[in-house]
Amino acid sequence: MAYLANRYRITFRRMRKTVFILLFLMAPLAYCSLAWAKGVYQLPEDFINEIFSSNPPKAERVIVKDDLSKKLKSILGHRYSKIRIPYWHDNDRTVWILEKIGKELPITAGFVVSDNQVEQFRVLIFRESRGWEIRNDFFTEQFDGAHLTSKNRLSQPIDNITGATLSVNAMKKLSRMALYLHKQVTLKEK
């Protein structure tokens, strides 16, 4: 009996040592994956050039004040951090580069809106340590064709990503903001 107890003790020590070595070796991989999640996927100016075939129109600006400020606050849940929002406009198509904090840091996204619906959405710069999955096509393509309802909600449901809820919510709010701003800009011209 003592022989078996001693044998299991040795096996447990070896197993514990093996687990420790594996964890020690995997730590750099975990760190690298977190570092990989953050990054500049596409510069905003490259996104704009891509959309307009390297011939973008001159940037225009929307000034956030009065009623627009209140409406954006109701969409975002807080005041937007910038007073002037640049956009690029060509016929009934606008391009917006917007930022919103996911959990702790801003996420930069590009939106192309035409005919009052999202034509294209892309995460350009992601600074958070979690939630980077929102940059993948399976997520961003959910926004294609979305428009605003009469209550300024998205017309279609957007599936959440486990572990990225705050980033997903930030992108839903930014898409609503881009759609609302597009509507305001195109109404002024008519």
Backbone torsions as a table, in degrees:
resi	resn	phi	psi	omega
1	MET	NA	-41.0	178.3
2	ALA	-62.8	-34.4	179.2
3	TYR	-61.0	-45.3	-179.8
4	LEU	-65.5	-41.8	-180.0
5	ALA	-62.6	-43.1	179.3
6	ASN	-66.0	-39.7	179.7
7	ARG	-63.1	-44.5	179.6
8	TYR	-66.8	-34.6	179.0
9	ARG	-63.5	-42.9	178.9
10	ILE	-64.9	-43.8	179.2
11	THR	-62.2	-42.9	179.3
12	PHE	-62.7	-41.8	178.4
13	ARG	-62.1	-44.5	178.6
14	ARG	-62.5	-42.1	-179.5
15	MET	-65.1	-43.6	-180.0
16	ARG	-63.1	-41.9	178.1
17	LYS	-64.1	-41.7	179.2
18	THR	-63.6	-43.7	178.6
19	VAL	-62.6	-43.6	179.5
20	PHE	-60.7	-44.6	179.7
21	ILE	-63.2	-43.3	178.9
22	LEU	-61.7	-44.4	178.5
23	LEU	-63.2	-40.7	179.0
24	PHE	-63.0	-40.2	180.0
25	LEU	-74.9	-28.4	-177.4
26	MET	-85.3	-17.5	-178.4
27	ALA	-56.5	-46.3	178.2
28	PRO	-62.4	-33.2	178.2
29	LEU	-65.3	-41.1	178.3
30	ALA	-64.0	-41.5	178.8
31	TYR	-63.8	-43.2	179.6
32	CYS	-62.4	-38.3	-179.8
33	SER	-67.0	-34.9	175.9
34	LEU	-68.2	-41.5	178.6
35	ALA	-65.8	-35.4	179.4
36	TRP	-65.8	-33.6	-178.0
37	ALA	-62.5	-38.6	178.7
38	LYS	-77.6	150.0	173.3
39	GLY	157.9	168.7	174.2
40	VAL	-95.9	108.9	-179.4
41	TYR	-84.1	-34.1	176.0
42	GLN	-159.0	133.9	177.4
43	LEU	-68.8	143.9	179.7
44	PRO	-54.6	-41.3	-179.7
45	GLU	-67.1	-32.0	175.6
46	ASP	-68.4	-37.5	176.7
47	PHE	-61.8	-46.2	-179.1
48	ILE	-63.7	-44.5	178.3
49	ASN	-62.8	-38.0	178.4
50	GLU	-63.7	-44.1	-177.7
51	ILE	-65.3	-40.5	-176.5
52	PHE	-101.9	24.0	177.5
53	SER	50.5	49.1	177.6
54	SER	61.4	19.5	177.4
55	ASN	-136.8	62.8	-175.7
56	PRO	-72.9	148.5	173.7
57	PRO	-70.3	167.9	178.8
58	LYS	-65.9	140.1	179.4
59	ALA	-67.0	136.7	173.6
60	GLU	-110.9	172.0	-178.2
61	ARG	-134.9	140.8	171.4
62	VAL	-102.6	130.9	177.8
63	ILE	-95.7	124.1	-177.5
64	VAL	-86.2	106.3	177.5
65	LYS	-155.9	163.9	175.4
66	ASP	51.1	-122.7	-175.9
67	ASP	-64.0	-37.8	178.9
68	LEU	-62.5	-41.8	178.3
69	SER	-61.1	-42.9	179.1
70	LYS	-65.6	-41.1	-178.7
71	LYS	-66.8	-43.9	178.2
72	LEU	-64.7	-35.4	177.2
73	LYS	-64.3	-38.4	178.8
74	SER	-70.2	-31.4	178.5
75	ILE	-74.0	-46.2	-174.9
76	LEU	-84.6	-26.4	-175.3
77	GLY	90.7	1.7	177.9
78	HIS	-163.3	170.1	179.3
79	ARG	-70.7	139.1	176.9
80	TYR	-69.8	142.5	-171.0
81	SER	-72.6	-19.3	-177.6
82	LYS	-110.5	149.0	178.8
83	ILE	-89.1	-34.6	178.6
84	ARG	-114.7	126.4	-179.8
85	ILE	-111.7	115.7	179.3
86	PRO	-75.9	149.0	174.6
87	TYR	-151.9	161.3	179.7
88	TRP	-120.4	133.5	-170.3
89	HIS	-129.7	131.8	177.3
90	ASP	-146.2	111.3	-174.9
91	ASN	57.4	-123.4	-179.3
92	ASP	-101.0	28.1	-176.4
93	ARG	-122.8	130.2	176.7
94	THR	-125.9	151.9	176.5
95	VAL	-122.9	131.6	-177.2
96	TRP	-125.0	134.5	171.4
97	ILE	-111.7	111.5	-174.0
98	LEU	-125.0	156.2	178.4
99	GLU	-130.0	144.4	175.2
100	LYS	-149.9	143.2	177.2
101	ILE	-74.8	130.0	175.4
102	GLY	-78.3	-84.2	175.0
103	LYS	-103.1	-52.9	-177.2
104	GLU	-129.2	-27.3	-173.7
105	LEU	-125.0	156.6	-178.1
106	PRO	-71.3	146.3	173.2
107	ILE	-113.9	128.8	179.6
108	THR	-100.5	128.7	-177.6
109	ALA	-131.7	150.2	176.5
110	GLY	-112.7	134.6	-179.3
111	PHE	-125.6	135.1	170.7
112	VAL	-112.2	123.9	-178.2
113	VAL	-122.2	129.8	173.6
114	SER	-143.6	147.1	-177.2
115	ASP	51.8	38.3	178.1
116	ASN	60.3	28.2	174.4
117	GLN	-142.6	156.9	-179.3
118	VAL	-70.5	121.3	176.2
119	GLU	-90.7	-39.0	-179.3
120	GLN	-155.5	145.7	177.6
121	PHE	-140.3	136.0	179.5
122	ARG	-145.3	137.1	172.5
123	VAL	-80.4	122.5	-176.1
124	LEU	-96.7	-47.4	-179.2
125	ILE	-133.2	126.4	179.7
126	PHE	-120.1	124.4	-174.4
127	ARG	-112.9	-8.3	-177.9
128	GLU	-77.8	164.7	177.1
129	SER	-89.5	-17.5	179.0
130	ARG	-132.4	156.3	175.0
131	GLY	94.5	7.6	-177.1
132	TRP	-61.2	-15.5	-178.6
133	GLU	-61.0	-18.1	-180.0
134	ILE	-64.8	-13.3	179.6
135	ARG	-80.0	-15.3	-176.2
136	ASN	-73.0	151.1	-179.1
137	ASP	-59.3	-36.1	-178.8
138	PHE	-59.8	-26.3	177.2
139	PHE	-89.5	-50.2	-173.5
140	THR	-66.3	-30.3	-179.8
141	GLU	-67.9	-17.2	176.8
142	GLN	-63.2	-24.0	-177.0
143	PHE	-83.6	-16.5	-177.8
144	ASP	-58.0	126.5	178.5
145	GLY	84.0	-3.0	180.0
146	ALA	-70.0	142.4	174.9
147	HIS	-136.0	175.0	-179.4
148	LEU	-89.1	139.7	173.3
149	THR	-81.8	179.7	179.5
150	SER	-64.4	-20.3	178.6
151	LYS	-100.1	19.1	-179.8
152	ASN	57.9	38.4	173.6
153	ARG	-107.4	160.6	176.0
154	LEU	-71.0	143.5	-175.8
155	SER	-75.5	-12.7	-179.0
156	GLN	-135.6	151.2	-179.9
157	PRO	-72.6	146.4	177.0
158	ILE	-116.3	121.9	-179.8
159	ASP	-70.1	141.5	178.4
160	ASN	-80.9	165.1	174.0
161	ILE	-121.4	124.7	179.9
162	THR	-57.9	128.6	-179.8
163	GLY	87.4	-3.6	-178.2
164	ALA	-129.1	25.2	-174.1
165	THR	-57.1	-44.6	-178.2
166	LEU	-67.4	-37.3	177.0
167	SER	-67.5	-40.6	177.6
168	VAL	-62.4	-46.8	179.8
169	ASN	-61.9	-38.8	178.3
170	ALA	-62.1	-41.8	-178.8
171	MET	-70.8	-34.2	176.0
172	LYS	-64.2	-41.7	179.6
173	LYS	-67.4	-40.8	178.6
174	LEU	-65.2	-37.0	178.4
175	SER	-66.0	-39.8	175.9
176	ARG	-62.5	-40.2	179.4
177	MET	-64.1	-45.8	179.2
178	ALA	-60.9	-42.5	178.9
179	LEU	-64.3	-42.7	179.6
180	TYR	-65.2	-44.6	179.3
181	LEU	-63.5	-39.7	177.2
182	HIS	-58.9	-45.8	-179.9
183	LYS	-60.6	-41.8	-178.7
184	GLN	-67.0	-41.3	-178.9
185	VAL	-67.7	-43.4	-177.6
186	THR	-75.2	-28.7	175.8
187	LEU	-66.7	-36.7	-179.6
188	LYS	-62.7	-32.6	-176.2
189	GLU	-79.0	-21.1	-176.7
190	LYS	-86.3	NA	NA
